[in-house]
Amino acid sequence: MPAPEPDLSALRIDRTTRAPRPGGPRARSPWLARAALLAALFFAAWLFQRPVREFIDRMRLVEVEVTRASLRNPSASAVSGAAANGYVVARTRAALSADTPGRLVEINVTEGSLVTEGDIVARLYFDEYEAALARAQADLELARAGLTRAQAEQEAAAADLLRRHAEGSVAQAAVAETEADLDLARSDHQRSSRLFERGHVTRAQLDARTSNLAAGEARLSAAQARLASALATAEQGQSRVLVAAAASAEAGARIDLARATRDQAQATLEKTFVRAPFSGIVVQKEAEVGEVVSPNSQGGSRARGSVVTMVDLASLEVQANVPETSLGAVVVGAPAHIYLDAWPGQPYTGRIDRIWPAADRQKATVEVRIAFDSLDERLRPDMGVRVVFLESENEVDAQAAAVAVVMIDARALVRVDDRAGVFEVDRETARWREVVVGAERMGRMTVEKGLEGGETIVLDPPASLGDGDRIRVKKES
């Protein structure tokens, strides 16, 4: 059978479709395309701006070679005189530990920390000692309250004793009055008795006088009894005063005891603080929080012997081991130059401070200490040094003249109108620097003025190069 013919109606163009309206999707598409093209161009310009600029610079800027102005420093070997090697040491150095064994709960410093005398460097576990101090303080307050009560009782006993003495005085006066009345009654009775015998008074009158005498005697006995009671009471009051005074003294002693206990608890608590004994810097930390430290730590113990080591930077000096053969050139008070291994071109000045009285038999050296004339922040303990011992101040001045000099390649020097100079590279710009040069040796020249050393300068600058021109530094292959 013949194959059926394909249906091509779907491929027919519809001529009846209306034209797009202004502002429709097809009308906006050219503007969108242009915006996208511009964005792509801007992105490409931003992406390739550095390569394009470098290409333009390669085509337009002068390519130059550069070199550096070097600083040549004098060393200890360049000066004359007896010399010895040594180290920077601290005259005042301390390994700090606690006064009592305990566990570290706080460390406030690390290597390089600056501390002031009395600062808390570390602290041990202290809760138990703090509670003991609080209890001792409470006992002291209780003792003070007891003293106040005892003093009040003593004052009350003294007042009661005064009152009883007054009562005794009243009773004594009553006895005296009663004795006087009794004497009068006795006289009346005697006189009445004589008159009764003569018949001048009646029996009733005599009986009355006799009754008065008996009453007077009874009153005297009662007054005497009251006086005796008052005297006994006064003695009791005196005893109470003595007891109260003793109680006050005991309370005062309790205060002294409580104060001593408080001071002991405070001193024990203070032992948990590790304080800086002087102002200085921490050079080593030997323990961490959680470790146990003990001032009596032995080699087999797991406890740390110290927490940190600190030195007084103001006491830095040089410890040098001088060979016995050079000891004759070392005199106390004589000047010396000190060259640090870290900065050999910048010597320090100092003076011999002490010479050890004994020598090292094995090394055949004598220890000498040299004090710095001035200290700065570059000096650190245990830095290596070389000391050159000088004989006089004139030698100091002569060797101080050996200062550092700046050296440049002779090809970098340019003369313009009888002025010598170099072109210093400041980023991508050449800057003219006028210099004063000295002697030339083996293609290098000394610069006496104008450079400090370390500057990047143009090598073999072209004649067309001027101050402020942009340049392109040649890359090393």
Steps between C-alpha positions, in 0.01 A plus 500: 500500500620853422601705814250765606593858414622708797279771645682838442222720621677565830792659312290750314553867591192671633477829307200607702702560823480861608810722534626555854372799679739783592652429840429126475751220567647508150532878507700489827740224398753727311540725808556199725761367264683830492500524880633147528772580247604811690510305829715235336736767367531664843565163663764416243665842549506449876627142465779582257594848624814380679640300205413784263665757725808284537516461124475877455767555766731253325455691178530851650704493827874464533614167638780532758702279727513577872733435790502578870709737703666280763597601852839368598538474876824485695538181705687415817777346291562837334608668823814444702546405862458202731167330441284228649169334426209511737127535553253760615383404848282657768652580834153474655330174401246291690315172451164562667320230694228482762587489872277197544421194284179523301323479168517792259162652420612829342799625299489864394820526295679342208843534347572866438249636751612813682417493871530749783618418850211348695296393195325162530679270256311180590274357767447161662174340613385725783135423591591309818738771621248772416235321710747468788569872480126578505456280808797665674356841423163393645674370815674834535169686478352260759792564733454874461133464588598294809740773608226761465267288716769438762584869517129582546475245782813645660352848488172369647691325781693818575176701518342237727807511724462877535137456592586241763770717644239776529263262676780403738564865576128551576500193726809623679337838554188325631712304751665819618160668539362199685800491732446868579131436576599201711746707699227757563255229606761345729564840664126559547463155653784553743371841604144366539631211714669741742191721514279194556710397799450851641132491423501773249364286210244235493545134403315563178746766400794271582343217301462736205869590518590134522285421196663779303843362587404150388355638172817699437711191551274307261525778240879502533514125446282535186712789366816304565347203316411720203854642499649152503268401211598810304868430554453139386308617196777747420754218516284298260484802268877532516534132408257549211708794378813284512320220310376746239850643460639150454228427244591818312867400499407154376286651224793722400725195488242323282512797263879473480469126436230551236704775334806275489290219354359742242850620407619141470206412272566810292868413471410146398261635236770739379725200439266396218597818311815501289603866487773675305785587740620779271405673176619320189407266217399134495753302295370148557181331617560160658148397609141508378160524668409168662855396584623457856790717611712461811789711629673182622464307176768234453624328187271201539192705579231574244436844650642805331769686689423844355224673307686764297845650472533876477786745472549869565577659164660795675768264637618360164875467467754289313659186635826432314754224553839664448801274429762518768753616243290815432412575861771766522303721258190489721477768769195586709352826376671482159283556188390223265308455176224239493398347164176303491500200268155615382616857416878488462513835323350699784732465801405592854732672741557380851743476790653211688302467820632188676771238461441163662750416777547139378583353161351202318775239517365288214436788258792716614269805502387761750143628508461874448180706520461807277231760569325673209521877482143501368232239439238469227220266395725287278690353792372164619639253752728223366581685175850425372753785502866569439672749728804703398685644799645849449774676689398867485229743393711600197484144377125506549471808278728353236308176476166680510603661170465161334136564417288318247523622138261469206637325188352517148589360160703762311277447193204650688672836542386782271653847473275787400646852490797393712266349756519131587182306559302184448147417393307336783209276405180613670248238389497553121655848506866609488590764761823697478710488820809717526786329685850570620733217405841396623761261377436236235635148532437197285200654326329613823484847650446627850216745556578747774168687486165460329418130556440298813534152355240260370364731225423354157682701231517485120805332349644657179219757469440617141586860412134577429385402850382794706369563852141375533503284183318171512717196446465127461730287712659217311405167643777257586508201268 
